[in-house]
Amino acid sequence: MVTILRRGRHDVRGCTVKLQAERAPGDPKVFTRIHMHFVVTGHELDDGAVARAVALSHEKYCSATAMMVKTAAVTTSYELVAA
């Protein structure tokens, strides 16, 4: 996601991801729900560009997400923090 923003010449200074997850009660205890909340820090970041980067990363480029969606409902959200 950061790479997508930087390629668009957005001034990203940092990014953290907070995860919340639920697992199946029985073995194998696979993840059934995963929520990724991105906290993106930067200078004059465009909300639309960040939303697009999160969506592209989630839907197209992230191989880990591509594997996890087979067993889990994966959702995302984000917030912008001015630097």
N, CA, C and O atoms as a MOPAC input file, in Angstrom:
PM7 MOZYME 1SCF
protein

 N      0.80900 1    -1.16500 1     0.00000 1
 C      0.00000 1     0.00000 1     0.00000 1
 C      0.86600 1     1.24800 1     0.00000 1
 O      0.58200 1     2.19700 1    -0.73000 1
 N      1.89900 1     1.25900 1     0.79300 1
 C      2.80800 1     2.40400 1     0.84100 1
 C      3.48900 1     2.57900 1    -0.51900 1
 O      3.65000 1     3.70400 1    -0.99200 1
 N      3.88300 1     1.48600 1    -1.13700 1
 C      4.52700 1     1.55600 1    -2.45000 1
 C      3.59400 1     2.18400 1    -3.48100 1
 O      4.02400 1     3.00200 1    -4.29500 1
 N      2.33200 1     1.80500 1    -3.44700 1
 C      1.34700 1     2.36300 1    -4.37500 1
 C      1.25700 1     3.88000 1    -4.17900 1
 O      1.25200 1     4.63300 1    -5.15300 1
 N      1.18800 1     4.32200 1    -2.94100 1
 C      1.10300 1     5.76000 1    -2.66000 1
 C      2.37700 1     6.49000 1    -3.07600 1
 O      2.31200 1     7.57700 1    -3.64900 1
 N      3.52300 1     5.90100 1    -2.79100 1
 C      4.78300 1     6.57500 1    -3.14000 1
 C      4.96900 1     6.64800 1    -4.65000 1
 O      5.51800 1     7.62600 1    -5.15700 1
 N      4.52300 1     5.63300 1    -5.36900 1
 C      4.59100 1     5.69400 1    -6.83700 1
 C      3.71800 1     6.82300 1    -7.37100 1
 O      3.99700 1     7.38700 1    -8.42900 1
 N      2.67100 1     7.14500 1    -6.64200 1
 C      1.80900 1     8.26400 1    -7.01200 1
 C      2.31900 1     9.59900 1    -6.49600 1
 O      1.62800 1    10.61400 1    -6.57900 1
 N      3.53300 1     9.58900 1    -5.96200 1
 C      4.21300 1    10.78500 1    -5.44900 1
 C      3.50200 1    11.42000 1    -4.24900 1
 O      3.50900 1    12.64000 1    -4.08100 1
 N      2.89300 1    10.57300 1    -3.42500 1
 C      2.28100 1    11.04900 1    -2.18700 1
 C      3.32600 1    10.98500 1    -1.07600 1
 O      4.13300 1    10.05700 1    -1.02600 1
 N      3.30400 1    11.96600 1    -0.19800 1
 C      4.32200 1    12.09500 1     0.85100 1
 C      3.94500 1    11.25600 1     2.08300 1
 O      3.47700 1    11.78500 1     3.09100 1
 N      4.15800 1     9.95000 1     1.97700 1
 C      3.86500 1     9.02100 1     3.07800 1
 C      5.06500 1     8.99100 1     4.00600 1
 O      6.20000 1     8.81100 1     3.56400 1
 N      4.80900 1     9.16800 1     5.29300 1
 C      5.89000 1     9.15400 1     6.28200 1
 C      5.89500 1     7.87500 1     7.10400 1
 O      6.91800 1     7.51900 1     7.69000 1
 N      4.75600 1     7.17900 1     7.15500 1
 C      4.69000 1     5.94100 1     7.92900 1
 C      3.34500 1     5.26200 1     7.76200 1
 O      2.36700 1     5.86100 1     7.31600 1
 N      3.32800 1     3.99600 1     8.13500 1
 C      2.08700 1     3.23400 1     8.05800 1
 C      2.15900 1     2.09200 1     9.06600 1
 O      3.14000 1     1.35000 1     9.12000 1
 N      1.10900 1     1.96900 1     9.85300 1
 C      0.99400 1     0.82900 1    10.75500 1
 C     -0.34200 1     0.15400 1    10.47600 1
 O     -1.28000 1     0.77800 1     9.98100 1
 N     -0.40700 1    -1.11400 1    10.79900 1
 C     -1.63700 1    -1.86700 1    10.58900 1
 C     -2.02800 1    -2.50000 1    11.91700 1
 O     -1.23000 1    -3.18900 1    12.55400 1
 N     -3.26800 1    -2.25600 1    12.32100 1
 C     -3.80600 1    -2.86400 1    13.53200 1
 C     -4.75800 1    -3.97100 1    13.08500 1
 O     -5.66100 1    -3.74300 1    12.28000 1
 N     -4.54400 1    -5.15700 1    13.61500 1
 C     -5.34700 1    -6.31000 1    13.21300 1
 C     -6.28900 1    -6.74700 1    14.31600 1
 O     -5.94400 1    -6.72300 1    15.49700 1
 N     -7.48100 1    -7.14700 1    13.91200 1
 C     -8.42600 1    -7.81400 1    14.80100 1
 C     -8.83500 1    -9.07800 1    14.06200 1
 O     -9.10200 1    -9.04500 1    12.86100 1
 N     -8.88200 1   -10.19100 1    14.78400 1
 C     -9.19900 1   -11.44500 1    14.10800 1
 C    -10.01200 1   -12.36500 1    15.00900 1
 O     -9.95500 1   -12.28600 1    16.23600 1
 N    -10.76200 1   -13.23000 1    14.36000 1
 C    -11.49900 1   -14.28800 1    15.04800 1
 C    -11.08900 1   -15.60200 1    14.41900 1
 O    -10.81000 1   -15.67700 1    13.22200 1
 N    -11.05600 1   -16.64300 1    15.24900 1
 C    -10.67700 1   -17.96700 1    14.76400 1
 C    -11.81600 1   -18.94800 1    14.99300 1
 O    -12.66900 1   -18.74800 1    15.85900 1
 N    -11.81200 1   -20.00500 1    14.20300 1
 C    -12.81100 1   -21.06400 1    14.35100 1
 C    -12.63300 1   -21.74400 1    15.70200 1
 O    -11.50300 1   -21.88200 1    16.17200 1
 N    -13.72100 1   -22.17200 1    16.33800 1
 C    -13.60400 1   -22.80700 1    17.65500 1
 C    -12.95900 1   -24.19700 1    17.60300 1
 O    -12.31400 1   -24.61100 1    18.56700 1
 N    -13.12300 1   -24.90900 1    16.50800 1
 C    -12.57300 1   -26.26600 1    16.42300 1
 C    -11.32300 1   -26.33000 1    15.56900 1
 O    -11.00600 1   -25.40600 1    14.82000 1
 N    -10.62200 1   -27.44400 1    15.69900 1
 C     -9.39800 1   -27.65300 1    14.92300 1
 C     -9.72300 1   -27.94700 1    13.47200 1
 O    -10.73000 1   -28.60800 1    13.22400 1
 N     -8.96400 1   -27.51600 1    12.52200 1
 C     -7.87700 1   -26.54700 1    12.68800 1
 C     -8.46700 1   -25.15700 1    12.90600 1
 O     -9.40300 1   -24.75800 1    12.21300 1
 N     -7.93800 1   -24.45300 1    13.83300 1
 C     -8.49800 1   -23.15900 1    14.23300 1
 C     -8.08600 1   -22.06600 1    13.24400 1
 O     -7.28300 1   -21.18500 1    13.55000 1
 N     -8.66500 1   -22.15800 1    12.05700 1
 C     -8.35900 1   -21.18800 1    11.01400 1
 C     -9.01200 1   -19.84500 1    11.34400 1
 O     -9.96600 1   -19.77400 1    12.11800 1
 N     -8.48700 1   -18.81000 1    10.75200 1
 C     -9.08500 1   -17.49500 1    10.92300 1
 C    -10.39800 1   -17.44000 1    10.14500 1
 O    -10.46300 1   -17.87800 1     8.99600 1
 N    -11.43300 1   -16.90500 1    10.76700 1
 C    -12.73000 1   -16.78300 1    10.11100 1
 C    -13.07200 1   -15.33000 1     9.78900 1
 O    -13.85700 1   -15.06000 1     8.87900 1
 N    -12.48400 1   -14.39900 1    10.53300 1
 C    -12.67300 1   -12.97000 1    10.27500 1
 C    -11.37100 1   -12.25500 1    10.58300 1
 O    -10.72400 1   -12.51400 1    11.59700 1
 N    -11.00000 1   -11.35100 1     9.68900 1
 C     -9.80300 1   -10.53400 1     9.89700 1
 C    -10.13800 1    -9.10900 1     9.47100 1
 O    -10.65700 1    -8.87600 1     8.37900 1
 N     -9.83400 1    -8.16600 1    10.35100 1
 C    -10.01100 1    -6.75900 1    10.01000 1
 C     -8.66000 1    -6.07400 1    10.11000 1
 O     -7.98500 1    -6.15900 1    11.13600 1
 N     -8.26300 1    -5.38500 1     9.02600 1
 C     -6.99600 1    -4.65000 1     8.99500 1
 C     -7.30300 1    -3.15600 1     8.98500 1
 O     -7.96900 1    -2.66100 1     8.07600 1
 N     -6.81900 1    -2.44700 1     9.99000 1
 C     -7.01200 1    -1.00200 1    10.08100 1
 C     -5.65600 1    -0.33300 1     9.85200 1
 O     -4.74600 1    -0.46900 1    10.66900 1
 N     -5.52800 1     0.38800 1     8.73900 1
 C     -4.28700 1     1.06300 1     8.37800 1
 C     -4.28000 1     2.46800 1     8.96200 1
 O     -5.24700 1     3.21500 1     8.81200 1
 N     -3.19800 1     2.82100 1     9.62000 1
 C     -2.98800 1     4.18800 1    10.11200 1
 C     -1.84800 1     4.75000 1     9.27000 1
 O     -0.69100 1     4.36200 1     9.43300 1
 N     -2.18500 1     5.66300 1     8.37300 1
 C     -1.22500 1     6.18700 1     7.40300 1
 C     -0.84600 1     7.60200 1     7.79800 1
 O     -1.70500 1     8.47100 1     7.94300 1
 N      0.45000 1     7.82300 1     7.97100 1
 C      0.97200 1     9.12700 1     8.35800 1
 C      1.64900 1     9.75400 1     7.15500 1
 O      2.39200 1     9.09400 1     6.42900 1
 N      1.38100 1    11.04600 1     6.95100 1
 C      2.01700 1    11.72300 1     5.83500 1
 C      1.66400 1    13.18900 1     5.78700 1
 O      0.93400 1    13.71000 1     6.63000 1
 N      2.20400 1    13.83800 1     4.77500 1
 C      2.00300 1    15.27800 1     4.59800 1
 C      1.01000 1    15.50000 1     3.46800 1
 O      1.26600 1    15.12400 1     2.32400 1
 N     -0.13200 1    16.11700 1     3.79400 1
 C     -1.17700 1    16.44800 1     2.82600 1
 C     -1.60500 1    15.23400 1     1.98700 1
 O     -1.68400 1    15.30500 1     0.76100 1
 N     -1.87500 1    14.13400 1     2.67100 1
 C     -2.30800 1    12.92200 1     1.97400 1
 C     -3.73100 1    13.08800 1     1.45300 1
 O     -4.58800 1    13.66900 1     2.11900 1
 N     -3.96500 1    12.57200 1     0.25800 1
 C     -5.27100 1    12.62600 1    -0.37200 1
 C     -6.09100 1    11.41700 1     0.06600 1
 O     -5.67100 1    10.27400 1    -0.11800 1
 N     -7.26300 1    11.67500 1     0.64600 1
 C     -8.11100 1    10.59700 1     1.14600 1
 C     -8.46100 1     9.59300 1     0.05000 1
 O     -8.43100 1     8.38500 1     0.28700 1
 N     -8.78600 1    10.07100 1    -1.12600 1
 C     -9.13600 1     9.18500 1    -2.23400 1
 C     -7.97900 1     8.30400 1    -2.66200 1
 O     -8.17500 1     7.13200 1    -2.98000 1
 N     -6.77500 1     8.85500 1    -2.67400 1
 C     -5.59100 1     8.08300 1    -3.05900 1
 C     -5.31100 1     6.98400 1    -2.04400 1
 O     -4.94100 1     5.87000 1    -2.41500 1
 N     -5.48600 1     7.29800 1    -0.76400 1
 C     -5.26100 1     6.28700 1     0.27200 1
 C     -6.32100 1     5.19600 1     0.17100 1
 O     -6.00100 1     4.01200 1     0.27700 1
 N     -7.57600 1     5.58000 1    -0.03200 1
 C     -8.64900 1     4.59200 1    -0.18600 1
 C     -8.35800 1     3.67200 1    -1.36300 1
 O     -8.54300 1     2.45900 1    -1.26500 1
 N     -7.90700 1     4.23700 1    -2.46700 1
 C     -7.58500 1     3.44900 1    -3.66300 1
 C     -6.41500 1     2.50900 1    -3.39600 1
 O     -6.44500 1     1.35000 1    -3.81000 1
 N     -5.38600 1     2.99700 1    -2.70800 1
 C     -4.21100 1     2.17400 1    -2.40600 1
 C     -4.58400 1     1.00500 1    -1.48900 1
 O     -4.11300 1    -0.11500 1    -1.68900 1
 N     -5.42100 1     1.26000 1    -0.49400 1
 C     -5.87000 1     0.19000 1     0.40300 1
 C     -6.65500 1    -0.85000 1    -0.39500 1
 O     -6.44500 1    -2.05100 1    -0.23100 1
 N     -7.56100 1    -0.38400 1    -1.25900 1
 C     -8.37000 1    -1.30900 1    -2.05500 1
 C     -7.51000 1    -2.13200 1    -3.01100 1
 O     -7.68600 1    -3.34700 1    -3.11000 1
 N     -6.59000 1    -1.48800 1    -3.71100 1
 C     -5.72500 1    -2.21800 1    -4.63800 1
 C     -4.86400 1    -3.24300 1    -3.91000 1
 O     -4.70100 1    -4.37400 1    -4.36800 1
 N     -4.32300 1    -2.83500 1    -2.78400 1
 C     -3.48900 1    -3.74700 1    -2.01700 1
 C     -4.30600 1    -4.94800 1    -1.55200 1
 O     -3.84300 1    -6.08700 1    -1.61800 1
 N     -5.50800 1    -4.68900 1    -1.08800 1
 C     -6.37400 1    -5.74300 1    -0.55800 1
 C     -6.89600 1    -6.65800 1    -1.67200 1
 O     -6.89700 1    -7.88000 1    -1.51900 1
 N     -7.32700 1    -6.08600 1    -2.76300 1
 C     -8.00500 1    -6.84900 1    -3.80000 1
 C     -7.08700 1    -7.43600 1    -4.86600 1
 O     -7.44300 1    -8.42200 1    -5.51100 1
 N     -5.89900 1    -6.83700 1    -5.06200 1
 C     -5.08700 1    -7.24800 1    -6.20100 1
 C     -3.66700 1    -7.69800 1    -5.86300 1
 O     -3.20900 1    -8.71100 1    -6.39000 1
 N     -2.97000 1    -6.97900 1    -5.00700 1
 C     -1.53600 1    -7.18300 1    -4.86000 1
 C     -1.07900 1    -8.00700 1    -3.65800 1
 O      0.01500 1    -8.57000 1    -3.70000 1
 N     -1.86000 1    -8.10000 1    -2.60400 1
 C     -1.40300 1    -8.76500 1    -1.37500 1
 C     -1.61300 1   -10.28000 1    -1.45500 1
 O     -2.74800 1   -10.75700 1    -1.42500 1
 N     -0.52700 1   -11.01900 1    -1.55400 1
 C     -0.62600 1   -12.48200 1    -1.66500 1
 C     -1.13300 1   -13.10700 1    -0.36600 1
 O     -1.81500 1   -14.13200 1    -0.40100 1
 N     -0.81400 1   -12.51100 1     0.76600 1
 C     -1.29100 1   -13.05400 1     2.04400 1
 C     -2.81700 1   -12.93400 1     2.12900 1
 O     -3.49800 1   -13.86500 1     2.56000 1
 N     -3.33800 1   -11.79400 1     1.72000 1
 C     -4.78800 1   -11.61700 1     1.73000 1
 C     -5.44800 1   -12.58400 1     0.76100 1
 O     -6.50600 1   -13.13800 1     1.06100 1
 N     -4.84300 1   -12.78900 1    -0.38300 1
 C     -5.40200 1   -13.70900 1    -1.37400 1
 C     -5.54300 1   -15.12000 1    -0.79800 1
 O     -6.49700 1   -15.82800 1    -1.12200 1
 N     -4.61000 1   -15.52500 1     0.04400 1
 C     -4.69800 1   -16.85400 1     0.66900 1
 C     -5.72400 1   -16.86400 1     1.79500 1
 O     -6.47500 1   -17.82900 1     1.93900 1
 N     -5.76400 1   -15.79900 1     2.59600 1
 C     -6.64500 1   -15.77800 1     3.76000 1
 C     -8.12500 1   -15.68200 1     3.40300 1
 O     -8.96600 1   -16.16900 1     4.15900 1
 N     -8.46700 1   -15.06300 1     2.26700 1
 C     -9.87900 1   -14.91100 1     1.92500 1
 C    -10.55100 1   -16.24800 1     1.61800 1
 O    -11.77500 1   -16.31400 1     1.49800 1
 N     -9.76500 1   -17.30200 1     1.49100 1
 C    -10.34200 1   -18.61900 1     1.25300 1
 C    -11.05000 1   -19.16800 1     2.49500 1
 O    -11.95600 1   -19.99400 1     2.38200 1
 N    -10.63400 1   -18.70700 1     3.68000 1
 C    -11.25900 1   -19.18000 1     4.92400 1
 C    -11.81000 1   -18.05900 1     5.78900 1
 O    -12.57000 1   -18.31700 1     6.72200 1
 N    -11.43600 1   -16.81000 1     5.49400 1
 C    -11.81100 1   -15.70200 1     6.37800 1
 C    -12.43300 1   -14.54400 1     5.60100 1
 O    -12.09800 1   -14.29300 1     4.44300 1
 N    -13.33800 1   -13.85600 1     6.26700 1
 C    -13.85700 1   -12.59900 1     5.72800 1
 C    -12.84600 1   -11.51600 1     6.10300 1
 O    -12.64900 1   -11.22300 1     7.28200 1
 N    -12.21700 1   -10.93000 1     5.10300 1
 C    -11.17600 1    -9.93600 1     5.34000 1
 C    -11.73600 1    -8.55800 1     4.99100 1
 O    -12.21900 1    -8.33000 1     3.88200 1
 N    -11.66200 1    -7.64200 1     5.96300 1
 C    -12.13400 1    -6.27600 1     5.75500 1
 C    -11.00800 1    -5.30400 1     6.07200 1
 O    -10.04800 1    -5.64700 1     6.76300 1
 N    -11.14100 1    -4.08500 1     5.55600 1
 C    -10.12100 1    -3.06500 1     5.79000 1
 C    -10.77200 1    -1.73400 1     6.14100 1
 O    -11.93500 1    -1.48200 1     5.82800 1
 N     -9.99300 1    -0.90100 1     6.79400 1
 C    -10.35300 1     0.49100 1     7.05000 1
 C     -9.04100 1     1.25300 1     7.16500 1
 O     -7.96600 1     0.65600 1     7.22300 1
 N     -9.14000 1     2.57200 1     7.19800 1
 C     -7.91200 1     3.36200 1     7.31600 1
 C     -8.22700 1     4.69100 1     7.98200 1
 O     -9.37500 1     5.12900 1     8.05800 1
 N     -7.16400 1     5.30700 1     8.45700 1
 C     -7.26500 1     6.67800 1     8.94800 1
 C     -5.99900 1     7.41000 1     8.55300 1
 O     -4.93100 1     6.81000 1     8.42600 1
 N     -6.12900 1     8.70100 1     8.36300 1
 C     -4.99000 1     9.53500 1     7.97300 1
 C     -4.52800 1    10.34900 1     9.16200 1
 O     -5.33700 1    10.89800 1     9.91000 1
 N     -3.21400 1    10.42200 1     9.32800 1
 C     -2.61800 1    11.22700 1    10.39500 1
 C     -1.64700 1    12.19800 1     9.74700 1
 O     -0.73500 1    11.77800 1     9.03600 1
 N     -1.82900 1    13.48400 1     9.98000 1
 C     -0.95000 1    14.50100 1     9.39300 1
 C      0.41600 1    14.45800 1    10.04100 1
 O      0.53900 1    14.31000 1    11.25700 1
 N      1.43900 1    14.59100 1     9.21900 1
 C      2.80700 1    14.60800 1     9.74800 1
 C      3.41900 1    15.98000 1     9.52900 1
 O      4.56900 1    16.21100 1     9.90100 1

